[in-house]
Amino acid sequence: MLLIRITNVHPSDIRNCIELYNNCFEERSSFTMEYRLRGGDGIYRWFIDVGKPRYDEQENFCGYIGMLTNIHERKL
């Protein structure tokens, strides 16, 4: 299991984020998840996080390419 440090994720969302990320990382599969992140101003806002596995020319897994999008207004 991969351990990741998540310091700005809302306490109610941490468990789900870690479980989903670890499962997808082990399977080398794509993921999409929504969670709240705390900004520099201390306010939590909703984001959608999308990750796709990345491989080199020899098909070795290199990690993820991702995109984080603010969806706070839509969630409200």
C-alpha positions in Angstrom: 0.0 0.0 0.0 1.3 3.4 -0.9 1.2 6.0 1.9 0.6 9.6 0.8 0.7 12.6 3.1 -2.4 14.8 2.8 -2.3 17.8 5.0 -4.8 20.2 3.4 -7.6 17.7 2.6 -10.8 18.1 4.7 -10.7 15.6 7.6 -14.0 14.1 6.4 -12.5 13.4 3.0 -9.1 12.0 3.8 -10.0 8.3 4.3 -11.8 8.1 0.9 -9.0 10.0 -0.9 -6.3 7.7 0.4 -8.3 4.5 -0.2 -9.2 5.4 -3.8 -5.7 6.6 -4.6 -4.0 3.5 -3.1 -6.4 1.2 -4.9 -5.9 2.9 -8.3 -2.1 3.2 -7.8 -1.9 -0.6 -7.1 -4.0 -1.3 -10.2 -2.3 1.4 -12.3 -5.8 2.6 -13.2 -7.3 6.1 -13.8 -9.2 7.8 -11.1 -11.6 10.7 -10.5 -12.5 11.9 -7.1 -14.1 15.0 -5.5 -12.9 16.3 -2.2 -12.4 19.6 -0.2 -9.0 21.2 0.0 -8.0 24.0 2.4 -6.5 27.0 0.7 -3.9 29.5 2.0 -6.8 31.5 3.4 -7.8 28.5 5.6 -11.1 28.0 3.7 -12.0 24.6 2.3 -13.2 24.5 -1.3 -14.4 21.6 -3.4 -12.2 20.2 -6.2 -12.4 17.3 -8.7 -9.1 15.4 -9.1 -8.5 13.4 -12.3 -5.5 11.2 -12.7 -4.3 9.0 -15.6 -1.4 6.5 -15.4 1.7 7.5 -17.3 4.2 5.0 -18.9 7.5 5.4 -20.5 8.6 4.0 -23.9 9.3 0.6 -22.4 5.8 0.5 -20.8 7.2 1.1 -17.3 4.8 2.9 -14.9 6.1 6.4 -14.2 3.3 7.8 -12.0 0.2 9.9 -12.8 -0.6 12.9 -14.9 -3.4 14.7 -13.3 -5.7 17.7 -13.3 -7.3 19.4 -10.3 -10.3 21.6 -11.0 -12.1 24.0 -8.6 -15.8 23.0 -8.6 -16.7 24.8 -5.4 -19.4 27.1 -6.9 -21.0 24.2 -8.6 -21.1 22.1 -5.4 -22.8 25.0 -3.5 
